[in-house]
């Protein structure tokens, strides 16, 4: 059985992962649609920037976030002056780091779902007098929904497992930023904490397997649905 402190770690991990995915969802889908349907100069550069967190060391991403969100940074300074808010050493900062790291995976899954929507359906609706907004709302979005959901689930799994950017950006504060990966790392530094490591690792693996299975199931369902259409 998990101890009270370990349950708190699990609760915080779910909170951070869920918040990260919900906050990143609008941006992820907007970028996915733009990359799938847009024709503009610099598209390849935007695609590279979106996927950059997948290839650079996570500590670099965390360092960049620290530069931007520090009290003397361009974003952190505005938050502190205007709202008296800081995300450093807060669970909200952990959610930002997790969302940034999950964004490329979410965009990729959602982009594939948008690209799979037949453009002829959208063109036919346009010729019948439907506005672009209505075509998006009634055709593009519903047909992309399973892929969008799969991307969210995959992003959630990535958010729950985020370590490098989080510990660089907001450190490891028990009860505030200590998610499952950080708690496992901290336990590994303590002699005689092997049982804690095993329990937290088991929870982490279980959550990841559930999320990956759900993402795969949604992806298959989405594929069958588009095949029928």
DOLUMVEX-503561 format. One record per residue: x, y, z of N, C-alpha, C in turn. Coordinates in pm, whole numbers, plus 50000, padded with zeros to 5 digits. Example, Ala and Ser with C-alpha at 12.3 -4.5 7.8 and 13.67 -1.06 7.14 Angstrom:
! residues 2
513194943150780512304955050780513204967050780;512854977550708513674989450714512905000350787;
//
This chain:
! residues 229
500844987950000500005000050000500885012650000;500365022749932501075035349929500855043050059;501875050050103501745058550221501015071350183;500675079350285499985092050259500845101350173;502145101550201503035110050122503115105249977;503085092149956503145086749820501845089349745;500715088449815499435091849751499425106549710;500055115049791500145129249756500965131149629;502025123349615502835123949493502005119849372;501225109149385500375104649275499325115249242;498695120849345497685131249322498275143249250;499465147449294500115158949232500495155849088;500945143649062501305139848926500095140248833;498955135248881497735135648801497275150048778;497395158348881497015172348868497905179448766;499205177548777500135183948686499915178948543;499785165648526499585160048393498285164548330;497195164548407495905168848354495895183548318;496455191848406496495206248379497355209248257;498495202348246499385204548132498685201448001;497965190247996497295186347871496165195947836;495355199547934494235208647907494735222447865;495815227047928496345240247892496995240047754;497635228847718498315227947588497375224547474;496165219747505495245214847401494935225247294;494475237447330494145247147223495335250247132;496505252547194497695255647115498105243747029;498035231747086498435219647012497545217646890;496235219246907495355217046794495485228046690;495685240446736495885251446641497145249046558;498235244846623499465242046550499295230046457;498575219846503498345208046420497565211746294;496515219746311495725223946194496555232746101;497345241646158498165250546077499195242745996;499835232846060500845224845990500215215345889;498985211045914498315201745823497685208745704;497135220445725496375227345620497035240145570;497965245645647498545258545612499555257645499;499625268245422500635269745316501245283545334;502415284245393503015297145423504535295645433;505275306545408506735306045423507115303345569;508135295345587508595292345723507865280845788;507075273445710506335262245769507285251445822;508335248645748509315238645794510005243245922;510285256145930510915261446052509975260146171;508695263446151507715261946259507595247446302;507575238346205507515224046236508715219846320;509885224846284511085221546361511045227146502;510555239446517510475245446650509485238046739;508365233746680507355226446758507935213446812;508735206646730509265193546770510615194546839;511135206546858512445208246919512565201947058;511545203047147511685196847279511895181747277;511585175247163511785160847154513255157147136;514055166447085515425162847050516475170047134;516165181647189517145188247275517075182047415;518155182547492518105177347629517015184347710;516225176947787515155183247866515665194247960;516895192848008517415203248098517585216448024;517835215847893517915228147814516555234847807;515515226747785514155232147784513815238447918;514175231548027513925237048160514695249948184;515915250648136516725262748150516105274448073;515615271847953514965282347874513705287247945;512925277847999511725281748074512105290248195;513195286648259513665294248375514025308448335;514675310048220515025323348171513785331848144;512755325548088511555332948050510635335748169;510565326448263509595327648372510215332148504;511525334548507512145340048628511595353948656;511675358748780511135372048813511685383348726;512905381648675513475391848586513375388048439;512625377248410512425372948272511265380148206;511125379048074510085386348003508665382348042;508445369548069507095365048107506935365348259;507925359948330507845359748476507765373648535;508495383148478508445396848527507065402948512;506425400448397505065405648376504075399248472;504185386248493503275379248585503405384748726;504645387448767504855392348904504415406848919;504695415248820504315429448830502815431448819;502175424448727500775426848700499835418848790;500215406648824499315398048900499885393449033;501155396549061501775391749184501905376749189;502095370449072502125355849061503505351449015;503975340449071505195334049023504935319149009;505545313148907505375298748886506605290948929;507645297948972508835290949020508545283749151;508995271249158508815262849278507325260849311;506475261349209505035259149223504615247949129;503485241449164502985230649079502565235948943;502185248648936501835254448807503055254948715;504225257548772505455257248693505745243148642;505495233148727505675219248684504735215948570;503495221348574502535219048467502995225648337;503595237548348504115244348228505225235948165;506155231248247507255223048194506725210248129;505765203848195505195191448140504435194248011;503715205448006502965208847886503875211647767;504985218547792505935221447684506535208447630;506875199247718507475186647675506455177547606;505175178747644504145170247583503625175947452;503795188947430503225195547313503605188947181;504875185447155505205179447025504445166546998;504305158047099503585145547079502105148147052;501525157847120500135161247098499925166746957;500815175646917500705181646783500825170946675;501745161746692501965151546590500735142646573;500165138046684498985129546675497795137046616;497615149446657496485157346607496685161246461;497915163946423498185167346283497855155646191;498215143646232497885131946151496375130246137;495645133146243494185131746236493575142246144;494105154446146493595164946056493935161645912;495155156945887495565153545751494755142045694;494225133245781493435121845734492025125845693;491575137745733490255142445691490325146245543;489415140345465489425142745320489115157445290;490035164745227489765178845195488575180745103;488215170245028487075171444937485765173245013;485695167245133484505169345215484385184045256;485515189945295485505203945333485195212845213;485745209445097485485217444977484025216544935;483455204444946482045202744910481155211145001;481455211345129480665219345222480795234245191;481985238345151482195252445116481405256244992;481335247344893480595250344771479095250944797;478645244344904477235244744940476885256745026;477855265445050477585277945120478005278345265;478615267745315479035267645456480265276545473;480295284045581481445292445610482625283845655;483825289745656485005282445701484855277945846;484265286845927484075283246069483125271546083;482055271446002481085260446012481675247445960;482465248245851483135236245800484055230445906;484795239345972485705234646077484925228246192;483825234746232483055230146347482285217246320;481785215546199480905204246171481575192846095;482745195346035483395184745958484805181846010;485665192046007487065189646043487215185146188;486595192646278486765189446421486165175946459;484895172846419484355159646457485165147946401;485625149046275486395138146217487785137046278;488275147846334489595147646398489525144246546;488335143446601488175142246745488855129846805;488705117846746489415106246806490925108146809;491495113546700492935116046700493325126846798;492455136846813492695147446911492725141547052;491755132847080491695126547212492905117547235;493295110147132494475101447144495725109747171;495825121347106496965130147131496975135347273;495805138447326495725143047465496165132147562;495715119947537496095108847626497595106447620;498145106847499499595105047484500355116447552;499835128647538500445140047605500385138847756;499275133347806499145131347951500205121448001;500395110547925501395100647965502785106947967;503065115447868504375122147864504505132047980;503425138848012503455148648121503715141948255;503065130748279503245123648406504675118648421;505325115248308506685110048314507775120548299;507405133348294508395144048273509305145648395;510615146848368511585148248476512565159748454;513315159248344514455168248326514105183048326;513105186748245512715200948238512105205548369;511365196648435510685200348559511675203248671;512625194248691513565196048803514485207948777;514755211048649515595222648617514815235548638;513545235448604512725247448606512195250648745;511615240748814510945243548942511515235449058;512595228049034513245220249139512315209349192;512715203049300511945192149360511485196349499;510275201549508509725206349634508625196649678;508835188849786507805179449830506465186349855;505415180349802504065185749819503725196949725;504685201549642504425212749551504825209449408;506025204349388506475200849252506965186449242;506885178849350507435165249350506455155449286;506595153749155505785144049082506455130349088;505845120449024506345106749034507825105248994;508255110348880509675108648845510615115148945;510245126948995511095133749091511115126449225;509965120949265509915113349390510735100549380;510695094049264511495081949245512985085349250;513365096149184514765100449186515225103549329;514375110649405514725114149542514855101649628;513955091849606514015079549685515275071549653;515715072149528516935064949490518165070449561;518095082849608519235088949677519265085349825;518175079149875518105075750018518395061050039;519315057550125519575043350154518335036850216;518045024750173516935017250231515565021250181;515495028750071514195033150019513775025149896;514295012949883514005004949764512515001949751;511834999349863510414996249856509615008149804;509985019949846509325032049795509515033249645;510745030749600511035031449457510185021549380;510075009149432509294998949363507815003049356;507285008149464505865011849464505585023349367;506405033649374506185045149286506445041549140;507455033249117507725028948979506565020748924;505975012149008504835004148964503655013048927;503405023249008502305032548977502595040048848;503835044348830504215051548709504045043048585;504495030548591504355021548478502885018648449;502095016748555500665013948535499965025748468;500235037848514499615049748452500035051148306;501305048748277501795049948140501165039348050;501065027048099500455016348020498985019247991;498275024048091496865027448071496715038347966;497555048647977497465059747882497855055247741;498915047447727499335042847594498305033547532;497705024847614496675015847563495455023747517;495075033547596493935041947557494225049547429;495445054747416495815062047295495775052947173;496295040747186496295031247074494865027347036;494015025047137492625021347110491895032547040;492095044747084491445056147020491955058046878;493265055946858493815057146724493235046746628;493085034346674492495023946590491035027046560;490305031646660488895035146640488765046446538;489635056346551489645067546457489935062646315;490895053446301491225048246170490075040646108;489385032146185488245024646133487115034046092;486905044546172485835054046142486095061146010;487315065745989487635072645864487575063045746;487925050245768487875040345660486435038245616;485515037845714484095036245680483585048045601;484005060445647483565072445575484135072845433;
//
